[in-house]
Amino acid sequence: MEACLSAICAAAPVAPRLSALVYNGPMSGNDSKDESVRGPKMVSPALQGLPESSRTLLIVDDDQPLCHRLGRAMERRGFIVTTCDSVAAGVLAAGTNLPAFAVVDLRLHDGSGLEIVKTLRKARPAARIVMLTGYGNIATAVAAMKAGAGDYLPKPVDADTVERALLSTEASSLPPPPEDPMSVDRVRWEHIQRVFEQCDRNVSETARRLKMHRRTLQRILGKHAPRS
């Protein structure tokens, strides 16, 4: 009997032991090359010698794989990172932890990231805040800047670009002329979107100010942005 039991135990498969460091979320095709997963730690020169309180970074994005990768990449650059995936959690972290830096997605599943920007700007006026969005247009950029963001980056974005935006100390200046500037149709669309936002998204008031027929404006607002 003992010999039979020994033979059965020897043949039974052993369950694999998972490491606490394994990330079990969805992975993209670029994750195997992500520097946040492998590669030497490269602390940003601008952060060297700073106390921990001056290296704290809050990242708020409901795209969990992106938030995970960006958080790991910024940790390797010397930031002390806290991540959140909602407006509610972001507002709480901004008001409690008072981070020196923040990267906030504009549109989150439970509201606008602008609420987090406003909270952090009141809690720590000198914080450097960068807005991220997949819905880039002039109107939302203006709204982000008015709320207190220092920079505005369209998605997709890499860690190097985020780092430069967070640590930039250069005064605002006109950039060099673009190689592929926006088309006239896109500029018109951007202008309409900006006035629409300034009118609190009131179609009738926007149409009146732009001297347009209300139905014409509704058709324009219902379409996607023209290609640049």
Rosetta blueprint (number, residue, H / E / L):
1 M L
2 E H
3 A H
4 C H
5 L H
6 S H
7 A H
8 I H
9 C H
10 A H
11 A H
12 A L
13 P L
14 V L
15 A L
16 P L
17 R L
18 L L
19 S L
20 A L
21 L L
22 V L
23 Y L
24 N L
25 G L
26 P L
27 M L
28 S L
29 G L
30 N L
31 D H
32 S H
33 K H
34 D L
35 E L
36 S L
37 V L
38 R L
39 G L
40 P L
41 K L
42 M L
43 V L
44 S L
45 P H
46 A H
47 L H
48 Q L
49 G L
50 L L
51 P L
52 E H
53 S H
54 S H
55 R L
56 T E
57 L E
58 L E
59 I E
60 V E
61 D L
62 D L
63 D L
64 Q H
65 P H
66 L H
67 C H
68 H H
69 R H
70 L H
71 G H
72 R H
73 A H
74 M H
75 E H
76 R H
77 R L
78 G L
79 F L
80 I E
81 V E
82 T E
83 T E
84 C E
85 D L
86 S L
87 V H
88 A H
89 A H
90 G H
91 V H
92 L H
93 A H
94 A H
95 G H
96 T H
97 N H
98 L L
99 P L
100 A L
101 F E
102 A E
103 V E
104 V E
105 D E
106 L L
107 R E
108 L E
109 H L
110 D L
111 G E
112 S E
113 G L
114 L H
115 E H
116 I H
117 V H
118 K H
119 T H
120 L H
121 R H
122 K H
123 A H
124 R L
125 P L
126 A L
127 A L
128 R E
129 I E
130 V E
131 M E
132 L E
133 T E
134 G L
135 Y L
136 G L
137 N L
138 I H
139 A H
140 T H
141 A H
142 V H
143 A H
144 A H
145 M H
146 K H
147 A H
148 G L
149 A L
150 G L
151 D E
152 Y E
153 L E
154 P E
155 K L
156 P L
157 V L
158 D L
159 A H
160 D H
161 T H
162 V H
163 E H
164 R H
165 A H
166 L H
167 L H
168 S L
169 T L
170 E L
171 A L
172 S L
173 S L
174 L L
175 P L
176 P L
177 P L
178 P L
179 E L
180 D L
181 P L
182 M L
183 S L
184 V H
185 D H
186 R H
187 V H
188 R H
189 W H
190 E H
191 H H
192 I H
193 Q H
194 R H
195 V H
196 F H
197 E H
198 Q H
199 C L
200 D L
201 R L
202 N L
203 V H
204 S H
205 E H
206 T H
207 A H
208 R H
209 R H
210 L H
211 K L
212 M L
213 H L
214 R H
215 R H
216 T H
217 L H
218 Q H
219 R H
220 I H
221 L H
222 G L
223 K L
224 H L
225 A L
226 P L
227 R L
228 S L
